[in-house]
Amino acid sequence: MATVAAGTFTVVTSEMLPVGLLTPLSGSLYVSEGTAGLTLTVTGLIAAFSAPLVTAAVGRLDRRLVLCSLMALLAAASALAAWSPDFAVMMAARVLVGVALGGVWSLAGGLGVRLVPSRSVGAATSLIFSGVAVASVVGVPAGAYVGELLGWRAAFLAVGGLALLVTAAMAVLLPPLPAEEAVALGGVLRLVGNARVATGLAVVFLLVTGHFAAYTYVRPILEDLAGVGASLIGALLLAYGIAGIAGNFAAGARVGRRLRGTVLVIGGTLAAAMLLVPPAGLSVAGAAVLLVVWGLAYGGVSVSTQTWLGLAAPRAREGATSLFVAVFNGAIALGAFTGGRMVDGFGTRSVLWLGGALALGALAVTLLGRVPAPHTGAAAP
């Protein structure tokens, strides 16, 4: 299980890596920070399409073989990104990262039930997806630190090396995993007709789009609004990451009993943290406090929304997970793209207003939409 969790951690870290490296990357490749944000947009967009397509395309192939192949692709893509002589090559590398990301994440979600006894399935699935949650909050500060010490290219090389190690571990430690059944693309898309699935996907879309519209540009936000120096960026992002891990486990402990309430708290806190940065985050101390609150809230998004989709479609694990991955990564792409256009056109403050507004939209959908009750398919009161 730890090997699969390491795989999800590595692919999501690869996706998030440009966020902490945006300023030096844009300068080195001679593009604006808004344009550099497309390195996240294209990866999320490709992952959104590849998640259901890869799940359907691999048919009955052994899942161990598929996972190892996708991790090897990620290693090659990371090496290409590190070498990039210009922005076009970097974008090509990020397309390959998106293919690996969508495939690994969607296939990993259904493996818990196959690798452990039935009584441990819940814990195993939580462990697999902890890689996603931890990468979402730790990958950015880790990349920023490596980039500060050794340069942004070294950060991409480090992730590529990690991908190779995980590939070897999967090949050695995972048992053969022949497909239980082929997943048809049409069957995956029909899950959207489930009202609880559709509501959950809408919440994912709004929260993740809002978050990444602002967070993709967190480095220029900290530099422009709070006057944070480059030497402190890594430390602040690390504090954000630690808070995010705490938020992940706090939400995970609560969401099984109070799904709607947990998502409402996450959405409200996320909205407040972003909306308060322009008036209250104009000093290093104020920005640090709000960044920690932001991390605490966003850390719970992944585990809570994954739980939502799992409860909404308990008999279609791979299909529901591929939809979740598609919407999640499509939202990352849209958030990063929209945020980039707003940063270039209206300045860094604008993305914080946008992110907060979308988080408030997620609150409304959670209040008014269909939410599955814990451990049943019935609607929550």
C-alpha positions, -999 to +999 in steps of 0.1 A: +000+000+000+028+024+009+042+018-027+010+029-043+008+059-019+043+068-030+031+067-066+002+091-060+025+114-040+051+115-068+027+122-097+008+149-078+041+165-066+052+166-102+020+184-111+023+209-083+061+215-087+059+247-109+039+266-082+069+272-060+092+277-089+071+301-109+093+332-106+127+317-114+112+294-141+095+324-159+127+344-158+149+316-171+125+307-200+117+344-208+080+343-203+056+362-179+046+347-146+010+343-160+024+324-190+046+303-168+014+293-149+004+274-181+029+247-170+003+238-144-027+244-167-016+221-194-008+193-170-041+195-153-060+197-186-042+166-200-047+147-168-084+155-169-088+139-203-064+111-197-079+098-164-111+083-180-094+075-213-064+057-198-088+037-175-108+026-205-078+021-228-058-003-206-087-027-206-077-059-189-040-052-187-023-060-155-025-029-133+010-034-120+025-033-155+004-002-163+014+017-131+051+009-137+049+021-173+032+053-163+057+060-135+086+055-160+069+080-183+068+104-155+105+100-148+113+107-185+090+137-186+106+152-155+141+148-170+128+165-202+114+194-181+147+198-163+166+200-196+141+224-213+160+250-234+128+270-240+092+272-230+079+250-258+099+220-247+088+226-211+052+225-222+058+192-241+072+177-209+042+189-189+018+172-214+036+138-207+033+145-169-004+150-174-008+116-191+011+099-163-008+118-136-043+110-149-035+073-153-018+066-120-042+086-099-073+070-114-061+034-113-046+037-078-080+045-063-095+011-068-065-010-056-071-008-018-098-035-019-074-058-038-043-055-017-056-059+019-083-079+037-118-065+036-117-052+071-087-030+062-100-016+029-110+018+043-076+024+059-058+012+028-077+035+005-070+064+029-033+056+028-033+055-010-049+089-012-028+103+015-002+105-012-024+130-031-032+151+000+004+152+012+018+160-022-008+188-027+005+206+004+042+194+007+052+192-030+052+229-035+074+239-005+098+210-011+102+221-047+107+257-037+134+247-012+153+226-038+149+254-063+163+279-039+193+258-031+201+242-064+180+259-091+146+250-105+160+224-129+174+204-100+139+203-085+125+186-117+154+162-117+148+153-081+112+144-089+123+123-119+147+104-097+119+098-072+097+085-100+124+060-110+127+047-074+089+043-071+088+025-105+114+000-092+095-004-059+062-011-077+078-037-100+093-056-070+067-051-042+033-051-059+017-085-067+003-092-102-029-071-105-050-084-135-080-063-142-112-074-125-132-061-154-127-037-183-141-002-176-160+011-206-159+049-211-197+051-215-202+035-181-179+060-165-197+090-181-231+076-170-221+080-134-226+118-139-264+111-140-262+101-103-273+133-084-249+127-055-220+122-078-229+153-099-231+174-067-198+161-054-181+168-087-195+204-087-181+210-052-147+196-063-147+218-094-155+250-075-132+244-045-102+233-066-107+260-094-109+287-067-079+274-048-056+271-078-067+304-094-050+320-064-025+294-051-007+290-084+004+326-080+011+324-042+047+333-047+041+366-065+012+373-041+035+370-011+062+390-028+040+418-042+014+422-013+034+413+018+069+421+006+082+386+015+117+381+003+128+351-017+146+336+013+114+334+033+091+319+005+102+283+012+097+287+049+062+301+045+052+274+020+066+248+044+043+262+071+014+260+047+023+224+039+025+213+076-009+230+082-023+212+051-012+178+065-029+186+097-060+196+078-060+163+059-060+142+090-084+164+108-109+162+079-103+125+075-112+118+111-145+138+108-157+133+073-169+097+077-194+109+103-203+144+091-197+147+054-218+179+047-206+197+078-169+189+071-172+202+035-190+234+047-162+241+073-135+236+046-152+258+020-160+286+045-124+286+059-109+285+025-130+314+013-122+335+044-084+329+041-083+340+005-106+370+009-087+383+039-053+383+023-057+417+005-069+436+036-051+417+063-021+400+047+000+431+039+027+422+063+049+391+066+032+381+099-003+386+085+004+367+053+019+339+073-011+335+095-035+335+066-014+311+046-014+286+075-052+289+077-054+285+039-033+253+041-053+239+070-085+243+050-072+231+016-056+201+032-090+186+039-104+191+004-089+159-012-099+134+015-134+149+019-143+150-017-128+116-024-149+102+004-180+120-010-175+103-044-168+069-029-200+070-009-220+083-039-209+054-061-196+025-039-200-001-067-180+018-094-147+025-078-124+030-108-151+048-128-159+072-099-123+078-092-115+085-129-143+111-129-130+126-097-095+128-112-108+143-144-128+171-127-101+177-101-074+182-127-096+201-151-103+225-122-066+228-116-061+237-153-089+262-154-079+278-121-043+282-131-052+295-166-078+320-153-056+331-125-028+337-150-049+359-172-061+379-142-026+383-128-013+396-161-044+419-166-055+430-132-027+422-107-022+397-080-051+408-057-077+399-083-070+361-081-077+362-043-112+377-049-119+351-076-107+322-054-128+333-025-159+338-046-156+303-060-152+288-026-184+306-015-200+290-045-190+256-033-206+264+001-239+271-017-238+238-037-230+218-006-259+234+013-284+229-016-272+198-034-276+160-028-251+147-003-246+109+004-250+099+040-220+082+056-217+045+049-250+045+029-263+056-005-291+075+011-292+113+010-280+131+041-306+151+059 
